[in-house]
Amino acid sequence: MPEPTVVAVATDAPATEVVAATPVIAKPGQLMADACPEPTMTMDDFLAKIYKDAEARLPSQTRFFHVASDYYDWPYAQRARVMGCPSTFHLCKTLIFENTKFKQDPSKPIDEDRYWCVIVQYEGSVNITKLEKAAREKTGATRKATHLRIAPSEKSLELTGFATGGVCAVGMKTDLPILISKELAELSPPIFYLGAGHLDWKVAVPFEDFVEKWNARVTDFS
């Protein structure tokens, strides 16, 4: 894995709040609370779902950011800088995988263990063989009965309530099993940044608390 680009150090970020982030105001090393002391953004329904879930499980421990519409055109270093993110390795994405060889067990709830929520760094990668092994360890399924692939965008939207680019493990419509890359356990400080329901919104979450409260499995799938 390449060395991360260190862009800022945010060690005293305040409690849960909505922060309007813009590359014009934010500077390297500057906390967004200082850059934007009076947030004016309002939370839409998609963001409200994430905020509600975050507050229920991690009161006052998450932080939201509103970014420019061309955010995904920026290099990783600029994306991290505008949120006061410590390094590019703290930037993560949520992917929904489907076991295409899944066969429903009549004794289990519909679709249990068929779909998986996977959290990985943008600077990282997903080794499908390792990911399938992790899934089998949880379900007890055989190798022949496990074939994970990215779920269709329509199915991802149905399961999570979020469109492509805004999928978030927090506030999902369906309680999917979560696999999170072990690389995130080595981050300093131990926080990571995810999409927050919409292309223009991001959320910062403390790693250890997330693993505990969302019952996520820390997995080596890189």
Residue pairs with C-beta under 8 A, 6 or more apart in sequence:
1 123
1 124
1 183
1 222
2 123
4 87
4 88
4 89
4 123
5 76
5 77
5 80
5 87
5 88
6 86
6 87
7 28
7 29
7 77
7 80
7 81
7 85
7 86
7 87
7 88
8 28
8 29
8 30
8 80
8 81
8 84
8 85
8 86
9 29
9 86
10 31
10 84
10 85
10 86
10 189
10 191
11 189
12 31
13 31
13 33
13 63
13 84
13 204
14 33
14 63
15 60
15 61
15 63
16 51
16 54
16 55
16 59
16 60
16 61
16 62
16 63
16 64
17 33
17 39
17 63
17 64
18 39
18 41
18 43
18 64
18 66
19 32
19 33
19 36
19 39
19 63
19 64
19 65
19 66
20 36
20 39
20 40
20 41
20 65
20 66
21 32
21 35
21 36
21 65
21 66
21 67
21 82
21 83
21 202
22 36
22 67
22 68
22 82
23 68
23 74
23 78
23 81
23 82
25 35
25 36
26 32
26 35
26 36
26 81
26 82
26 83
26 84
27 35
27 81
28 81
29 84
30 84
31 84
32 63
32 65
32 83
32 84
35 84
41 66
43 51
43 64
44 197
44 198
46 161
46 162
46 166
46 197
46 198
46 201
47 64
47 196
47 197
47 198
47 201
49 161
49 171
49 173
49 197
50 64
50 168
50 170
50 171
50 196
50 197
50 203
51 62
51 64
51 171
52 171
53 170
53 171
53 172
54 61
54 62
54 170
54 171
54 203
54 205
55 62
57 213
57 214
58 205
58 206
58 209
58 210
58 213
61 205
61 206
61 209
62 170
62 203
62 204
62 205
62 206
63 203
63 204
64 196
64 201
64 202
64 203
64 204
65 82
65 83
65 193
65 196
65 201
65 202
65 203
65 204
66 200
66 201
67 79
67 82
67 83
67 200
67 201
67 202
68 82
68 200
69 199
69 200
71 79
71 82
71 199
71 200
72 165
72 199
74 82
76 88
76 91
76 122
76 123
77 88
79 85
79 88
79 91
80 86
80 87
80 88
80 90
80 91
80 193
83 193
83 202
83 204
85 91
85 193
85 204
86 187
86 188
86 189
86 191
87 187
88 122
88 123
89 121
89 123
89 124
89 183
89 187
90 121
90 187
90 191
90 192
90 193
91 121
91 122
91 123
91 192
91 193
92 119
92 120
92 121
92 122
92 184
92 192
92 193
92 194
93 119
93 120
93 121
93 122
93 167
93 194
93 195
94 117
94 118
94 119
94 167
94 168
94 169
94 194
94 195
95 117
95 118
95 119
95 120
95 126
95 150
95 167
96 115
96 116
96 117
96 118
96 150
96 151
96 155
96 156
96 159
96 160
96 167
96 176
97 115
97 116
97 118
97 131
97 148
97 149
97 150
97 151
98 114
98 115
98 116
98 148
98 149
98 150
98 151
98 152
98 155
99 113
99 114
99 115
99 116
99 135
99 141
99 145
99 146
99 147
99 148
100 147
100 148
100 149
101 144
101 145
101 146
101 147
102 111
102 113
102 114
102 145
103 145
104 110
104 111
104 114
105 112
113 135
113 138
113 139
113 141
113 177
115 151
115 155
115 159
115 174
115 176
116 135
116 148
116 176
116 177
116 178
116 179
117 160
117 169
117 172
117 176
117 177
117 178
117 179
118 126
118 131
118 178
118 179
118 180
118 221
119 169
119 178
119 179
119 180
119 181
119 184
119 192
119 194
119 216
120 126
120 181
120 221
120 222
121 181
121 183
121 184
121 192
124 181
124 183
124 222
125 222
126 221
126 222
127 221
127 222
128 148
130 219
130 220
130 221
130 222
131 148
131 179
131 219
131 221
132 143
132 146
132 147
132 148
134 179
134 217
134 219
134 220
134 221
135 141
135 146
135 148
135 179
136 142
136 143
136 146
138 177
138 217
139 146
151 159
153 163
153 164
156 162
156 164
156 167
157 163
157 164
158 173
159 172
159 173
159 174
159 176
160 167
160 168
160 172
160 173
160 174
160 176
161 171
161 172
161 173
161 197
162 168
162 172
162 195
162 197
162 198
163 198
165 195
165 198
165 199
166 195
166 196
166 197
166 198
166 199
166 201
167 195
168 194
168 195
168 196
168 197
168 203
169 178
169 194
169 210
169 214
169 216
170 194
170 196
170 203
170 205
170 210
170 214
171 197
177 217
178 214
178 215
178 216
178 217
179 216
179 217
179 219
179 221
180 210
180 211
180 216
180 217
180 218
180 219
181 218
181 219
181 220
181 221
181 222
182 218
182 219
182 220
182 222
183 222
184 192
184 207
184 218
185 207
185 218
187 207
190 206
190 207
190 208
191 204
191 205
191 206
191 207
192 204
192 205
192 207
192 210
193 202
193 203
193 204
193 205
194 202
194 203
194 205
195 201
195 202
195 203
196 202
196 203
210 216
211 218
